[in-house]
Amino acid sequence: MGIEHLKELSDALLETVDLVDDVLADGKVNLADFGKLMSVPGIISKYKNLDGVDEEALDLDPTEEQELKAHIRAKAQELNSDIESDKAGIIAEKILLAVVNIAGAVGLFTAD
């Protein structure tokens, strides 16, 4: 079946966390954050394409799980090049759990 929707959802989650972290770095939202907030439509569009994400999560085999963790780890390091390898691994584990749980919730909301 593949894991493309799960990858897209994990990217959206990581980009959301990164954006919030950037915007709130100084403890407030102000005009200086406007440029950062311009990425919101691109992030939101990733959340719109969730058709089949619940099936991908249910069908996730160990090989695909490792591939998804590697993808998440690489994306976390792309967004924050200063991140330590161990921390990137922990982030990958946490985001993987979040993605699978969100995918399951999507399935509940879209089930007839």
Secondary structure, DSSP 4 states (H G I P E B T S, - for coil): ---HHHHHHHHHHHHHHHHHHHHTTTSS--GGGHHHHTTHHHHHHHHH--TTHHHHHHT--HHHHHHHHHHHHHHHHHH-TT--HHHHHHHHHHHHHHHHHHHHHHHHHH--
